[in-house]
Amino acid sequence: MSKTTLSRRTLLQGTVAAGAMSASGLGLAPMPALADPQWKKYAGTKLEVLLAKGPRGDNFQKNIKEFTDLTGIEVESEQVPEQQQRQKAVIELASGKPSFDVVHLSYHVQKRQFEKGGWLADLSGFMKDPNLTASDLTESDFSAAGLKYAKDDKGRLLSLPWSVDYFILYYNKEMFEKKNIAVPKTFDEMVVAAEKLTDPAAGTFGFVGRGLRNANMTLWTNFFLNYGGEFLDAKGDILTDGPEAVEATKLYQKLLTKYAPPGVSGFNWMESMASFSQGRSAMWLDGVGWAPPLEDPTASRIVGKVGYTVVPAGPKGQYSATYGDGIGIAAASKNKEAAFLLCQWAVSKKQGARLLQAGGGVPFRNSILNDQDVRNGVKLPKEWVQSVIDSAKISKLGLPVVIPVAEFRDLVGAGVTATLSGGDPAAELKKAHEQFRPILERSEKS
C-alpha cells in the first residue's frame, strides 16, 4: 500500500485516538447516572455480546467497567470485523442457540432478515417498565429514521437505535470563495457550482463521489429520494426503474461524467476522500463520519478549509439518505432483562456523548445532539455538528428494507455505474429491475 493511500483501518485508528482524547477529559461533560431502573437487580448475571469492529465497539469495550460497577452484571464481548460479524450473527441466530445475548446489528443490511427470522426479542414491554428503563429513555428521543429501523411492521421495538450515518455535503471553502460561489441549497445550484469549479487543465473538479458498483448506491439514493423516489410499493414490489429513478440517475450521470475526476467509475469512499482531502475536488457527498480525517493534518491538505452542510434539496423534497446500526437482544437469550439494561447503557447519553465527541459516530438520540455541553466538547468544527443536527430532521432510510439488499446494491449499482460509460439510464435501470425482482420475490417466499 502506498503512503498516500487511506485505509479504513487507518481512519478508524484515528477515530479511536480522538475518542481517547475526548474521554480523557478534553470536553466530555460529566453526566448524571440514570437512577430510575433497579440497576442491581440482576447482579451476578453474565452476558455475552457480539460486536462489529469499529468505533462503536471500541467505545463499548473501553467503558464497560462502568456498567459492571453500576449493575454488578459481568459482560464478555467480542469485536469481529464487520462482514464476518454479520455472517457469524446470522449463522448462530438461525441455529436457535446463539452464543451471545446481545448483538450489534447493521440496520441497512440486516433489518428485514432479522425480523423475518424472528431472531430478536421484543423490547416494547421493557421500555414501559420503570424498573428497567430510565425516565429519560423514550421512543420520542430517537430520530424518525432510528425508530423506523428499530421497529417492525407491527410496531414492535426489536432493538435500540445506536449510531446513525447521515449523508452530508462536504465542500472546499477556499475553492468556493475564489470563484465567489454560494454554497448550493438545491441540486440545480449544485450542478451550476460543479460546472464553475471544474478545471481539468488545472486538475481540479467540481464534484466527487462513489462511482464503483455497489458502493455507489449509498450516494445514488440521495438523488433518488429527493426526486420523490420510494423503494417499494404497498405490495412490496421494487420501484427503482420508474421516472424518479431515471431522473435521479441522469443527475448522477451528469455530475460524475462532466464534473468529476477521471476514473471515478472505480471510486469508493476511499478514493473520493483522497481526491477531496487533497484539494482536487470541490464537493463531496458522503457520510458524516469522515470529518476526523479531513481535519487531520497528517491525512488532509485542506484542514480548516472544509465546509459541512446538508444534502441539497431535489425537485420533490430534501432528504438525507440514512444508514445506521442498533443493538438488540437475541430472542433465545435467557437473560433478557439484564441484557436490556446493557443495551440501555450502550445508547445512554454518556456513551453517546463520548461517541459524538470523538467523531466516531452520531447517536440516534436527539437529546444528545441538542445538549450544548455535549456539543461544546466536540473537537470537530461547529458546522459539522450543525450538519448532523439538521440532517437528523430530514433523515430517510437510504436502502430498501429487504433481505437481498446486497443483490440490490450489486444489480442496481451495476446499472448506475454503466451510465458513466454511456449507458442509457432508463435502459440500465429496467435491466437491473428485471434481474432483481425475481430475487426479491424468492426471498420473501423462502
ZAPAMAR-944521 format. One record per residue (C-alpha): residue number from 1; residue in three letters; x, y, z. Coordinates in pm, 1 decimal, padded with zeros to 6 digits, always signed. Example, Ala and Ser with C-alpha at 12.3 -4.5 7.8 and 13.67 -1.06 7.14 Angstrom:
<sites>
seq;type;east;north;up
1;ALA;+01230.0;-00450.0;+00780.0 $
2;SER;+01367.0;-00106.0;+00714.0 $
</sites>
This chain:
<sites>
seq;type;east;north;up
1;MET;+00000.0;+00000.0;+00000.0 $
2;SER;+00142.2;+00344.5;-00090.5 $
3;LYS;+00194.9;+00614.2;+00170.0 $
4;THR;-00082.2;+00827.2;+00023.8 $
5;THR;-00346.4;+00555.0;+00038.4 $
6;LEU;-00610.5;+00599.5;+00307.0 $
7;SER;-00734.1;+00271.8;+00452.5 $
8;ARG;-01043.8;+00212.7;+00662.0 $
9;ARG;-00818.3;+00074.4;+00937.4 $
10;THR;-00609.2;+00394.1;+00939.3 $
11;LEU;-00917.8;+00611.8;+00962.9 $
12;LEU;-01071.0;+00405.3;+01240.1 $
13;GLN;-00744.8;+00419.8;+01434.0 $
14;GLY;-00756.3;+00796.3;+01407.0 $
15;THR;-01113.7;+00795.6;+01531.4 $
16;VAL;-01020.9;+00577.9;+01826.1 $
17;ALA;-00734.9;+00809.6;+01913.4 $
18;ALA;-00971.3;+01106.4;+01903.0 $
19;GLY;-01207.2;+00916.8;+02128.9 $
20;ALA;-00929.3;+00853.7;+02379.7 $
21;MET;-00854.0;+01224.6;+02393.0 $
22;SER;-01218.5;+01316.1;+02441.1 $
23;ALA;-01279.6;+01059.3;+02712.7 $
24;SER;-00969.7;+01169.4;+02899.9 $
25;GLY;-01135.6;+01494.3;+02993.8 $
26;LEU;-01087.1;+01720.8;+02692.6 $
27;GLY;-01451.2;+01812.6;+02665.9 $
28;LEU;-01669.1;+01525.9;+02788.0 $
29;ALA;-01909.5;+01693.8;+03023.6 $
30;PRO;-01990.2;+01494.8;+03337.6 $
31;MET;-02335.5;+01345.4;+03306.8 $
32;PRO;-02552.5;+01218.3;+03590.8 $
33;ALA;-02603.8;+00844.6;+03625.3 $
34;LEU;-02952.5;+00723.5;+03546.4 $
35;ALA;-03119.3;+00639.3;+03875.6 $
36;ASP;-03461.0;+00509.2;+03777.4 $
37;PRO;-03415.4;+00139.0;+03699.4 $
38;GLN;-03329.5;-00124.0;+03955.7 $
39;TRP;-02975.4;-00145.3;+03826.9 $
40;LYS;-02856.7;-00402.9;+04082.3 $
41;LYS;-03149.7;-00642.7;+04042.0 $
42;TYR;-02958.3;-00875.4;+03808.8 $
43;ALA;-02618.7;-00853.0;+03978.1 $
44;GLY;-02417.5;-01169.4;+03921.5 $
45;THR;-02559.8;-01229.9;+03573.7 $
46;LYS;-02308.6;-01282.2;+03295.7 $
47;LEU;-02379.5;-01155.1;+02944.3 $
48;GLU;-02212.3;-01233.1;+02611.8 $
49;VAL;-02203.3;-00966.0;+02340.5 $
50;LEU;-02118.7;-00989.8;+01967.5 $
51;LEU;-01992.8;-00655.7;+01830.9 $
52;ALA;-01885.8;-00537.2;+01488.1 $
53;LYS;-01533.1;-00398.3;+01484.9 $
54;GLY;-01526.6;-00019.1;+01483.0 $
55;PRO;-01572.2;+00295.4;+01692.2 $
56;ARG;-01899.8;+00176.3;+01850.0 $
57;GLY;-01741.0;-00147.6;+01963.0 $
58;ASP;-01432.1;+00032.6;+02089.5 $
59;ASN;-01640.9;+00280.2;+02287.4 $
60;PHE;-01844.7;-00006.2;+02433.7 $
61;GLN;-01544.9;-00212.3;+02544.3 $
62;LYS;-01342.2;+00080.7;+02673.2 $
63;ASN;-01613.8;+00186.5;+02918.0 $
64;ILE;-01785.4;-00141.7;+03003.7 $
65;LYS;-01643.6;-00144.4;+03358.3 $
66;GLU;-01876.2;+00148.0;+03434.5 $
67;PHE;-02173.6;-00071.0;+03352.3 $
68;THR;-02046.9;-00359.1;+03564.8 $
69;ASP;-01981.8;-00122.9;+03856.6 $
70;LEU;-02334.2;+00016.3;+03819.0 $
71;THR;-02516.8;-00315.4;+03786.3 $
72;GLY;-02298.1;-00597.8;+03908.5 $
73;ILE;-02351.0;-00765.3;+03570.4 $
74;GLU;-02041.2;-00919.0;+03412.2 $
75;VAL;-02001.5;-00864.3;+03039.0 $
76;GLU;-01786.7;-01057.4;+02792.9 $
77;SER;-01774.2;-00900.4;+02447.4 $
78;GLU;-01609.7;-00986.0;+02117.9 $
79;GLN;-01538.6;-00749.8;+01830.4 $
80;VAL;-01534.5;-00914.6;+01488.5 $
81;PRO;-01466.1;-00741.8;+01151.5 $
82;GLU;-01793.7;-00621.8;+01002.8 $
83;GLN;-01851.5;-00874.5;+00724.9 $
84;GLN;-01751.4;-01171.9;+00938.8 $
85;GLN;-01958.9;-01041.8;+01229.7 $
86;ARG;-02267.9;-01027.0;+01010.5 $
87;GLN;-02213.3;-01382.8;+00891.9 $
88;LYS;-02149.4;-01512.1;+01243.8 $
89;ALA;-02463.9;-01342.9;+01377.2 $
90;VAL;-02684.6;-01493.0;+01105.0 $
91;ILE;-02545.0;-01843.8;+01139.6 $
92;GLU;-02579.6;-01851.1;+01517.3 $
93;LEU;-02920.6;-01684.6;+01534.5 $
94;ALA;-03058.1;-01917.2;+01267.7 $
95;SER;-02939.1;-02213.8;+01472.5 $
96;GLY;-03162.9;-02109.4;+01762.4 $
97;LYS;-02871.2;-02137.5;+02004.0 $
98;PRO;-02658.9;-01825.3;+01970.1 $
99;SER;-02353.0;-01794.7;+02192.4 $
100;PHE;-02440.9;-01431.6;+02266.4 $
101;ASP;-02719.8;-01249.2;+02448.8 $
102;VAL;-02670.7;-00911.8;+02282.0 $
103;VAL;-02590.4;-00842.1;+01917.9 $
104;HIS;-02473.7;-00536.5;+01726.1 $
105;LEU;-02673.5;-00521.9;+01401.3 $
106;SER;-02640.2;-00328.1;+01079.4 $
107;TYR;-02989.5;-00196.7;+01004.4 $
108;HIS;-02947.2;-00119.1;+00637.1 $
109;VAL;-02824.7;-00473.3;+00571.3 $
110;GLN;-02989.4;-00693.3;+00834.6 $
111;LYS;-03318.2;-00535.2;+00944.6 $
112;ARG;-03557.9;-00734.7;+00727.8 $
113;GLN;-03360.7;-01058.9;+00763.8 $
114;PHE;-03361.0;-01040.6;+01144.4 $
115;GLU;-03731.7;-00955.6;+01155.4 $
116;LYS;-03831.4;-01234.9;+00920.3 $
117;GLY;-03624.1;-01483.4;+01119.8 $
118;GLY;-03783.3;-01378.4;+01448.7 $
119;TRP;-03435.5;-01360.2;+01596.6 $
120;LEU;-03469.9;-01053.3;+01819.4 $
121;ALA;-03658.9;-01006.2;+02145.1 $
122;ASP;-03943.2;-00753.5;+02159.4 $
123;LEU;-03828.5;-00463.4;+02378.4 $
124;SER;-04159.5;-00275.5;+02377.8 $
125;GLY;-04265.1;-00401.6;+02720.8 $
126;PHE;-03923.2;-00332.4;+02872.2 $
127;MET;-03941.8;+00029.1;+02757.6 $
128;LYS;-04263.2;+00074.8;+02956.8 $
129;ASP;-04127.2;-00081.4;+03276.5 $
130;PRO;-03987.0;+00183.2;+03517.9 $
131;ASN;-03792.2;-00089.8;+03697.5 $
132;LEU;-03597.5;-00149.8;+03376.5 $
133;THR;-03598.5;+00178.4;+03187.9 $
134;ALA;-03469.5;+00521.0;+03287.9 $
135;SER;-03719.7;+00802.5;+03258.6 $
136;ASP;-03505.9;+00985.0;+03002.0 $
137;LEU;-03501.9;+00688.4;+02761.4 $
138;THR;-03812.6;+00739.5;+02549.9 $
139;GLU;-03900.4;+00648.7;+02194.0 $
140;SER;-03958.2;+01015.3;+02113.9 $
141;ASP;-03592.0;+01088.6;+02185.7 $
142;PHE;-03481.2;+00880.3;+01886.8 $
143;SER;-03483.0;+01028.6;+01537.9 $
144;ALA;-03758.7;+00921.8;+01299.6 $
145;ALA;-03515.9;+00715.3;+01094.4 $
146;GLY;-03389.7;+00541.9;+01407.8 $
147;LEU;-03737.9;+00430.7;+01509.5 $
148;LYS;-03814.9;+00326.0;+01152.7 $
149;TYR;-03513.3;+00099.7;+01164.1 $
150;ALA;-03574.7;-00037.9;+01513.2 $
151;LYS;-03945.5;-00119.9;+01476.8 $
152;ASP;-04102.6;-00391.9;+01266.5 $
153;ASP;-04418.8;-00351.0;+01059.8 $
154;LYS;-04628.4;-00442.6;+01366.6 $
155;GLY;-04482.0;-00155.1;+01564.7 $
156;ARG;-04272.3;-00374.0;+01792.2 $
157;LEU;-03941.0;-00230.0;+01908.0 $
158;LEU;-03687.3;-00504.2;+01832.2 $
159;SER;-03366.4;-00316.3;+01909.9 $
160;LEU;-03239.5;+00017.5;+02037.1 $
161;PRO;-03104.4;+00257.5;+01771.4 $
162;TRP;-02735.0;+00309.2;+01841.5 $
163;SER;-02543.9;+00508.8;+01579.7 $
164;VAL;-02656.2;+00673.4;+01259.0 $
165;ASP;-02476.7;+00774.1;+00940.8 $
166;TYR;-02640.6;+01064.8;+00759.7 $
167;PHE;-02516.7;+01177.2;+00419.0 $
168;ILE;-02399.3;+01539.1;+00407.0 $
169;LEU;-02230.4;+01769.3;+00157.2 $
170;TYR;-01863.5;+01841.5;+00219.7 $
171;TYR;-01728.9;+02141.4;+00028.1 $
172;ASN;-01397.4;+02321.6;-00007.7 $
173;LYS;-01447.4;+02675.0;+00124.7 $
174;GLU;-01133.9;+02809.1;-00040.2 $
175;MET;-01234.1;+02687.3;-00386.0 $
176;PHE;-01583.7;+02832.3;-00344.7 $
177;GLU;-01450.2;+03169.0;-00225.0 $
178;LYS;-01203.1;+03201.8;-00510.6 $
179;LYS;-01488.5;+03167.4;-00760.0 $
180;ASN;-01730.3;+03368.4;-00543.8 $
181;ILE;-01982.0;+03082.8;-00547.9 $
182;ALA;-02254.1;+03036.3;-00285.6 $
183;VAL;-02298.0;+02702.9;-00111.4 $
184;PRO;-02567.8;+02514.5;-00308.9 $
185;LYS;-02905.4;+02464.4;-00147.8 $
186;THR;-03061.8;+02273.5;-00439.6 $
187;PHE;-02947.2;+02012.8;-00687.4 $
188;ASP;-02972.4;+02266.5;-00969.0 $
189;GLU;-02740.8;+02501.7;-00781.1 $
190;MET;-02503.7;+02212.2;-00710.5 $
191;VAL;-02474.7;+02134.9;-01082.9 $
192;VAL;-02405.7;+02500.6;-01165.2 $
193;ALA;-02141.3;+02519.7;-00892.7 $
194;ALA;-01981.0;+02194.7;-01008.1 $
195;GLU;-01951.0;+02327.6;-01361.6 $
196;LYS;-01788.9;+02652.5;-01248.7 $
197;LEU;-01547.1;+02472.9;-01019.3 $
198;THR;-01429.4;+02219.6;-01277.3 $
199;ASP;-01097.4;+02292.6;-01448.4 $
200;PRO;-00948.8;+01971.9;-01593.9 $
201;ALA;-00638.0;+02158.4;-01712.5 $
202;ALA;-00563.5;+02252.4;-01351.7 $
203;GLY;-00654.0;+01905.8;-01227.6 $
204;THR;-00947.0;+02030.2;-01019.6 $
205;PHE;-01307.5;+01916.0;-01036.0 $
206;GLY;-01639.8;+02037.8;-00905.7 $
207;PHE;-01771.9;+01712.5;-00763.1 $
208;VAL;-01657.5;+01370.7;-00648.1 $
209;GLY;-01849.7;+01070.7;-00522.5 $
210;ARG;-01875.0;+00694.5;-00531.3 $
211;GLY;-01887.6;+00556.6;-00882.8 $
212;LEU;-01796.4;+00197.4;-00800.2 $
213;ARG;-02069.7;-00062.3;-00838.1 $
214;ASN;-02248.3;-00147.6;-00510.9 $
215;ALA;-02072.7;+00129.2;-00316.1 $
216;ASN;-02240.6;+00388.9;-00538.6 $
217;MET;-02588.0;+00302.5;-00411.1 $
218;THR;-02542.9;+00497.6;-00088.5 $
219;LEU;-02473.0;+00811.7;-00293.5 $
220;TRP;-02731.7;+00747.5;-00565.3 $
221;THR;-03016.8;+00705.4;-00319.0 $
222;ASN;-02976.8;+01067.5;-00204.6 $
223;PHE;-03069.3;+01171.7;-00557.5 $
224;PHE;-03343.5;+00908.1;-00582.1 $
225;LEU;-03513.3;+01014.3;-00256.9 $
226;ASN;-03500.5;+01383.6;-00342.8 $
227;TYR;-03657.6;+01321.9;-00681.6 $
228;GLY;-03953.4;+01169.3;-00496.7 $
229;GLY;-03848.5;+00806.6;-00520.4 $
230;GLU;-03974.9;+00529.2;-00293.8 $
231;PHE;-03803.9;+00191.0;-00292.6 $
232;LEU;-04109.6;-00032.6;-00252.1 $
233;ASP;-04479.8;-00004.8;-00326.7 $
234;ALA;-04760.0;-00116.3;-00093.7 $
235;LYS;-04727.2;-00473.2;-00220.3 $
236;GLY;-04352.9;-00484.3;-00159.2 $
237;ASP;-04250.8;-00463.5;-00524.2 $
238;ILE;-03933.1;-00272.9;-00609.6 $
239;LEU;-03973.6;+00068.1;-00773.4 $
240;THR;-03624.9;+00160.1;-00887.6 $
241;ASP;-03699.9;+00174.6;-01259.7 $
242;GLY;-03964.7;+00449.7;-01252.5 $
243;PRO;-03937.1;+00811.4;-01370.3 $
244;GLU;-03798.8;+00930.0;-01034.9 $
245;ALA;-03515.6;+00677.7;-01054.8 $
246;VAL;-03441.1;+00769.3;-01416.3 $
247;GLU;-03417.5;+01141.9;-01341.2 $
248;ALA;-03202.7;+01074.9;-01033.3 $
249;THR;-02968.0;+00864.1;-01245.0 $
250;LYS;-02942.1;+01135.2;-01509.0 $
251;LEU;-02822.6;+01374.2;-01238.0 $
252;TYR;-02575.6;+01117.2;-01107.1 $
253;GLN;-02451.1;+01055.3;-01460.1 $
254;LYS;-02407.3;+01425.5;-01532.1 $
255;LEU;-02215.7;+01502.5;-01212.7 $
256;LEU;-01980.1;+01208.8;-01242.0 $
257;THR;-01912.0;+01227.1;-01615.6 $
258;LYS;-01882.5;+01604.2;-01662.1 $
259;TYR;-01752.3;+01738.6;-01330.5 $
260;ALA;-01570.1;+01454.4;-01152.0 $
261;PRO;-01209.6;+01327.2;-01174.2 $
262;PRO;-01108.5;+01069.8;-01438.0 $
263;GLY;-01158.8;+00711.8;-01326.5 $
264;VAL;-01446.1;+00799.7;-01094.3 $
265;SER;-01637.5;+00488.4;-01201.2 $
266;GLY;-01390.3;+00295.9;-00984.8 $
267;PHE;-01414.1;+00527.0;-00683.0 $
268;ASN;-01539.5;+00410.1;-00342.6 $
269;TRP;-01534.2;+00634.4;-00033.1 $
270;MET;-01156.1;+00597.3;-00003.9 $
271;GLU;-01073.9;+00732.4;-00348.8 $
272;SER;-01340.2;+01002.5;-00317.2 $
273;MET;-01194.8;+01115.9;+00013.8 $
274;ALA;-00842.9;+01117.9;-00127.4 $
275;SER;-00949.0;+01348.7;-00411.4 $
276;PHE;-01137.5;+01580.6;-00179.2 $
277;SER;-00880.4;+01585.4;+00103.2 $
278;GLN;-00600.1;+01666.3;-00140.2 $
279;GLY;-00788.6;+01970.4;-00270.4 $
280;ARG;-00860.8;+01825.4;-00613.9 $
281;SER;-01242.3;+01818.8;-00581.5 $
282;ALA;-01464.1;+02098.1;-00455.9 $
283;MET;-01767.6;+01897.0;-00337.2 $
284;TRP;-01812.1;+01550.3;-00195.1 $
285;LEU;-02141.5;+01388.9;-00091.0 $
286;ASP;-02091.4;+01111.7;+00166.1 $
287;GLY;-02147.1;+01003.5;+00527.1 $
288;VAL;-02091.4;+01232.1;+00826.9 $
289;GLY;-01820.9;+01008.9;+00974.3 $
290;TRP;-01537.4;+01129.1;+00752.1 $
291;ALA;-01480.0;+01461.9;+00926.4 $
292;PRO;-01197.7;+01344.2;+01159.7 $
293;PRO;-00952.5;+01252.4;+00880.1 $
294;LEU;-01045.3;+01564.9;+00682.6 $
295;GLU;-00942.7;+01774.2;+00983.9 $
296;ASP;-00627.0;+01569.6;+01045.2 $
297;PRO;-00315.6;+01749.9;+00913.5 $
298;THR;-00133.8;+01417.9;+00867.5 $
299;ALA;-00401.6;+01295.6;+00624.5 $
300;SER;-00550.8;+01610.3;+00469.3 $
301;ARG;-00427.2;+01917.5;+00284.7 $
302;ILE;-00747.2;+02111.8;+00343.3 $
303;VAL;-00761.0;+02128.3;+00723.6 $
304;GLY;-00965.2;+02432.6;+00823.8 $
305;LYS;-01099.8;+02476.6;+00471.5 $
306;VAL;-01378.6;+02217.3;+00482.8 $
307;GLY;-01740.6;+02325.7;+00489.7 $
308;TYR;-02020.6;+02097.0;+00608.0 $
309;THR;-02387.5;+02125.9;+00517.1 $
310;VAL;-02697.6;+01919.1;+00448.1 $
311;VAL;-02771.8;+01741.0;+00121.8 $
312;PRO;-02916.6;+01997.6;-00121.1 $
313;ALA;-03286.8;+01977.7;-00199.6 $
314;GLY;-03419.1;+01798.9;-00504.0 $
315;PRO;-03731.4;+01882.3;-00704.9 $
316;LYS;-03953.1;+01661.5;-00486.9 $
317;GLY;-03806.0;+01706.2;-00138.6 $
318;GLN;-03496.9;+01732.1;+00076.4 $
319;TYR;-03377.7;+01417.3;+00249.4 $
320;SER;-03052.0;+01283.5;+00383.2 $
321;ALA;-03006.8;+00916.6;+00294.9 $
322;THR;-02962.4;+00747.8;+00630.3 $
323;TYR;-02787.6;+00431.4;+00738.4 $
324;GLY;-02724.2;+00302.5;+01086.3 $
325;ASP;-02678.3;+00030.7;+01339.9 $
326;GLY;-02854.7;-00084.6;+01653.1 $
327;ILE;-02814.2;-00311.5;+01949.2 $
328;GLY;-03062.0;-00588.4;+02024.0 $
329;ILE;-03122.5;-00896.1;+02234.8 $
330;ALA;-03131.6;-01248.5;+02095.8 $
331;ALA;-03481.0;-01395.0;+02129.5 $
332;ALA;-03312.4;-01712.1;+02257.7 $
333;SER;-03132.8;-01532.4;+02543.1 $
334;LYS;-03225.2;-01643.2;+02895.8 $
335;ASN;-03108.0;-01309.8;+03038.6 $
336;LYS;-03326.5;-01062.8;+02852.6 $
337;GLU;-03387.0;-00817.4;+03138.8 $
338;ALA;-03017.7;-00792.1;+03225.3 $
339;ALA;-02939.9;-00765.5;+02855.1 $
340;PHE;-03185.8;-00478.3;+02822.5 $
341;LEU;-03003.8;-00287.7;+03096.5 $
342;LEU;-02685.6;-00332.0;+02895.1 $
343;CYS;-02844.9;-00216.1;+02569.4 $
344;GLN;-02986.2;+00084.2;+02750.6 $
345;TRP;-02642.4;+00172.1;+02885.1 $
346;ALA;-02487.4;+00135.8;+02537.5 $
347;VAL;-02722.4;+00401.5;+02394.2 $
348;SER;-02715.1;+00620.6;+02707.4 $
349;LYS;-02642.2;+00990.1;+02692.0 $
350;LYS;-02299.6;+00943.7;+02845.9 $
351;GLN;-02191.0;+00679.5;+02595.8 $
352;GLY;-02347.1;+00872.3;+02308.8 $
353;ALA;-02165.2;+01188.4;+02409.5 $
354;ARG;-01834.5;+01003.8;+02404.8 $
355;LEU;-01905.3;+00868.8;+02058.8 $
356;LEU;-02010.2;+01204.7;+01916.2 $
357;GLN;-01723.9;+01397.4;+02069.3 $
358;ALA;-01474.9;+01151.2;+01923.8 $
359;GLY;-01625.9;+01186.3;+01577.2 $
360;GLY;-01665.5;+00809.4;+01584.5 $
361;GLY;-02040.5;+00805.5;+01533.1 $
362;VAL;-02360.1;+01002.4;+01566.9 $
363;PRO;-02614.6;+00887.3;+01826.1 $
364;PHE;-02976.6;+00847.7;+01716.5 $
365;ARG;-03088.0;+01031.4;+02033.9 $
366;ASN;-03190.1;+01394.3;+01982.5 $
367;SER;-03123.6;+01484.7;+02346.7 $
368;ILE;-02753.6;+01411.2;+02295.3 $
369;LEU;-02726.9;+01617.2;+01977.8 $
370;ASN;-02916.5;+01907.1;+02134.1 $
371;ASP;-02716.9;+01914.7;+02459.7 $
372;GLN;-02498.0;+02225.9;+02448.8 $
373;ASP;-02244.0;+02084.5;+02694.0 $
374;VAL;-02201.1;+01779.4;+02473.2 $
375;ARG;-02172.1;+01991.7;+02160.9 $
376;ASN;-01913.9;+02216.4;+02326.9 $
377;GLY;-01699.7;+01908.2;+02382.3 $
378;VAL;-01691.6;+01813.3;+02013.7 $
379;LYS;-01348.5;+01889.4;+01873.2 $
380;LEU;-01468.1;+01895.8;+01513.4 $
381;PRO;-01591.2;+02221.6;+01354.6 $
382;LYS;-01925.4;+02358.7;+01473.7 $
383;GLU;-02052.2;+02340.0;+01116.2 $
384;TRP;-02010.9;+01964.2;+01127.7 $
385;VAL;-02220.4;+01939.5;+01443.3 $
386;GLN;-02488.7;+02159.5;+01288.4 $
387;SER;-02495.9;+01948.6;+00973.0 $
388;VAL;-02556.9;+01641.8;+01190.2 $
389;ILE;-02842.4;+01809.7;+01377.8 $
390;ASP;-03001.4;+01939.4;+01058.3 $
391;SER;-02964.8;+01604.9;+00880.5 $
392;ALA;-03147.3;+01428.2;+01163.0 $
393;LYS;-03453.2;+01638.9;+01077.1 $
394;ILE;-03454.6;+01527.6;+00713.1 $
395;SER;-03336.2;+01168.8;+00754.2 $
396;LYS;-03483.3;+00894.3;+00540.1 $
397;LEU;-03377.2;+00531.5;+00500.6 $
398;GLY;-03113.5;+00504.6;+00230.2 $
399;LEU;-03174.8;+00146.0;+00116.7 $
400;PRO;-03484.9;-00069.6;+00076.2 $
401;VAL;-03573.7;-00286.2;+00376.2 $
402;VAL;-03537.0;-00621.6;+00200.1 $
403;ILE;-03342.6;-00939.7;+00271.8 $
404;PRO;-03136.2;-00945.3;-00052.5 $
405;VAL;-03007.0;-00590.1;-00004.7 $
406;ALA;-02658.0;-00693.7;-00120.8 $
407;GLU;-02801.8;-00818.6;-00451.1 $
408;PHE;-02998.6;-00495.2;-00482.8 $
409;ARG;-02681.7;-00291.2;-00442.3 $
410;ASP;-02493.6;-00511.9;-00688.7 $
411;LEU;-02753.1;-00511.9;-00965.9 $
412;VAL;-02884.6;-00155.7;-00947.9 $
413;GLY;-02534.9;-00032.3;-00871.0 $
414;ALA;-02402.2;-00203.4;-01184.4 $
415;GLY;-02670.9;-00034.3;-01390.8 $
416;VAL;-02592.8;+00306.9;-01247.6 $
417;THR;-02218.0;+00258.8;-01299.8 $
418;ALA;-02285.7;+00157.6;-01660.7 $
419;THR;-02428.7;+00504.9;-01725.9 $
420;LEU;-02084.8;+00652.1;-01655.7 $
421;SER;-01955.1;+00485.3;-01970.6 $
422;GLY;-02250.8;+00597.0;-02181.7 $
423;GLY;-02531.7;+00363.5;-02081.3 $
424;ASP;-02886.4;+00496.7;-02105.4 $
425;PRO;-03029.6;+00547.7;-01753.2 $
426;ALA;-03377.4;+00418.4;-01835.9 $
427;ALA;-03248.0;+00108.8;-02014.8 $
428;GLU;-02992.1;+00025.0;-01746.9 $
429;LEU;-03244.0;+00062.2;-01463.1 $
430;LYS;-03500.8;-00150.2;-01645.3 $
431;LYS;-03245.5;-00427.0;-01691.1 $
432;ALA;-03148.1;-00412.0;-01323.1 $
433;HIS;-03514.1;-00419.0;-01221.7 $
434;GLU;-03583.6;-00728.4;-01430.2 $
435;GLN;-03284.0;-00906.0;-01277.0 $
436;PHE;-03358.5;-00811.4;-00917.0 $
437;ARG;-03735.5;-00853.3;-00898.9 $
438;PRO;-03737.6;-01237.5;-00902.7 $
439;ILE;-03460.3;-01240.9;-00641.0 $
440;LEU;-03673.3;-01022.6;-00415.6 $
441;GLU;-03982.6;-01236.9;-00469.2 $
442;ARG;-03795.8;-01557.4;-00383.8 $
443;SER;-03652.2;-01403.1;-00067.7 $
444;GLU;-03999.0;-01323.2;+00066.3 $
445;LYS;-04134.4;-01669.6;-00010.9 $
446;SER;-03845.0;-01863.9;+00143.9 $
</sites>
